[in-house]
Amino acid sequence: MAKKKSFLLRIDPELYDQVQRWADDEFRSVNGQIEFLLRDALRRSGRKSEKNNSSD
């Protein structure tokens, strides 16, 4: 598994709760859900590089 970069994310508590409920529904952690959403947004926008497709 590739190394993961850590960073602080400040997020509205209500938004966090909504993401947490969504993550729970899909059996993911909040971190995993945020990564999933970011990868999906990058893919949809055509900005996801081919070398990173193995994580999908």
N, C-alpha and C positions, 0 to 999 in steps of 0.2 A: 504494500500500500504506500502511496506517495505521502510525503510529509504534508501536514496541514499547517497553514499559517494561522496564528491566533491574532485576534484584534478585538477591541472593545466596540460593542454596538449599543448605542443609546436608542431606545425605542419606546414609544408611547405604551404605557401599561395596558391599555385597552387593546391596542394592536397586537401586543405580545400575547395576551389572553386568546385572541381570535386565532393567531397562528398556532398557539399551543393546542387549542381544540381541534384545528384542522390536522395538525401533526398526529394527535391522538387517534383521530378517525382513520388515518392512513398508516398507523403503527410505526411512526417515525418519531425521533426526538425533535425538539424545536430546531436545534442546529441542523439536523438532517433535512428538515422541511425547508428551512431557509436556503440551504445549498441546492435542494431540488428545484425550488422556485427560481433561484438565480440562474442555474444551468438551463432551465426551460426558457426563461426570458432571453438568455444569450442565444440559444438555438433558434428561437422564433425570429429574433432580429437579424440572424445571419452573422452574428459576431463570435460565435463559439468556434474556436480553432479545432481543426481535425485531430491534432495530437491529444486533445483532452477528451475525446469521445469514449474512451475505455471506461470512464466512471459512470456512464449512463446505464 
